[in-house]
Amino acid sequence: MTTSPQPTALIPRPVLFWSGVALTSAGVLEHLRMFLECAPMNFDMSMMSMTPTMWASMVAIAVGVVLSALALRQPAGARPAVAPAGAQTTADRRRLIAILSFALIVDQMKPATLAFVSPGMRQEYHLSAAQVAWLPTVALTGTVLGSLIWGRAADRIGRRATILIASLLFLGTTVCGAMPSFGGNLIMCAMMGMAAGGMLPVVYALMTESLPPGRRAAIMVLQAGLTTTGGYMAASGLAALLLPISGWRMLWFAQLPPVLVLIVLNRWIPESAAFSAGKERAARVPAATLFRRPLTTKTLIVTAYGLAWGLVYWGFITFLPSQLEASHSHGMSAATLLFLSSLLAIPTCALAAWLYTRWSARNTMAVYATLTVASLLALAALGLDDSGPLTLAIVMLLFAGTAGVIALLGPYTAEIFPTAIRGTAGGWVAAVGKSGGAFGPPLIALVLAAPGGMRTAAVLVALPMAAAGVAVLARGSNPQAPADGIPLEAELDGLLYDEPVPARS
């Protein structure tokens, strides 16, 4: 009698995996020790050079990550462990939501920290605004590559394994805080970006395939918004706490404990049953499928929406801390102001989740794009030199709008694309969002140096967001509306195999 292949564990070679994690952690801790030894110099490492010990630690980190990644390779003929359909209890689903939410917060902390390390890095290395703008540019370019690579990997090797590999890269790149030279920081931040770019599309794909229909969309939108805001809150909160004590470098090392916790929590993440069931078919779906009919319009709409968000969030908001500090008009540090703004943006994410499921996904996305545009135009009219509660209120509305935009985009993309191409689609959308940040910071830096400064920059990034809002309102889909579209898998069949596609009702 022929038996089907037995599912294997997420980590087929646990001894090799944990040995790699230990080796990577040892390399990171050695960098942390050298950083702490610089306390008498106010943690200024710019005059140091890379010592043999630092090089050895870097090698240990690289070898450890490679060993752990090799330990995840499934034996030939094996298939990933999958929770049987219907076997998940309510408690299992709640635990999965909590773990994946924690993963997204850790993911968002990495790039959000860039806004808070830039002023200290500029001072320590004596950099101009244009020079320090290379930091977010390089890091976010890394996230573009990471989103494309890991989004595609999610459709090839599985959702679980991809999340764990991204977590391993998170672990190794916490040594950003110990690089003596600015060039070393650029290299490590590029690698950090590659890790950070891979988490979002994979998590949204896994959530879509692991939760039952009904409240799934509301949970995903709320999760997306709260974790994006939570990541920024965590980064800004750490900045407010640690910057006066130990400077900007400690903000990277402070992320080591949550990364280790995330790696441990991966054991409670089940593989997607939908992915495993269609694994053989998924290997035959090329990435270029996204740009073939009938998926072309969907792809172009989410691309425009993601790119516009990236320009606002990674291009414009990256410069808000330094611009607010320069204005000296708010009676509190920029980190504290932005922390409060992100905290008060939380209710808007809950409202987005409610509107998305009870009203219209398409209209809700247009509303939050409009809120973002209105906030940017208000900042352009008033500027940041205006003191008092009005500027604070506008900054809060800007955070509310951008939090709603990104809260909606990831779940929306996951719901409107078929399983076999879902990770790739999510990776593409994440990549174009981060690409807006990659060329946004140097563009904004140039605008800030020109007449008009921040006011001109606000108008500049408001225009593509307005265009994206119009596009999604005019041609976007409503994934909850049965009459709105063709069943996703049948739609993919019609594309790949020239099979007849059911007519719209």
Secondary structure as UniProt FT lines:
FT   STRAND          7..8
FT   HELIX           14..36
FT   TURN            37..38
FT   HELIX           39..41
FT   TURN            42..43
FT   TURN            46..47
FT   HELIX           52..70
FT   TURN            71..72
FT   TURN            76..77
FT   STRAND          79..80
FT   TURN            85..86
FT   HELIX           90..112
FT   HELIX           114..125
FT   HELIX           129..132
FT   HELIX           134..154
FT   TURN            155..157
FT   HELIX           159..172
FT   HELIX           173..178
FT   HELIX           182..196
FT   TURN            197..198
FT   HELIX           199..210
FT   TURN            213..215
FT   HELIX           216..246
FT   TURN            248..249
FT   HELIX           250..253
FT   TURN            254..255
FT   HELIX           256..265
FT   HELIX           266..268
FT   HELIX           273..277
FT   HELIX           279..282
FT   TURN            283..284
FT   HELIX           287..291
FT   TURN            293..294
FT   HELIX           296..310
FT   HELIX           311..316
FT   HELIX           317..319
FT   HELIX           320..327
FT   HELIX           334..344
FT   HELIX           346..358
FT   HELIX           361..382
FT   HELIX           389..416
FT   HELIX           419..448
FT   TURN            451..452
FT   HELIX           453..475
FT   TURN            479..480
FT   HELIX           482..484
FT   HELIX           488..497
//
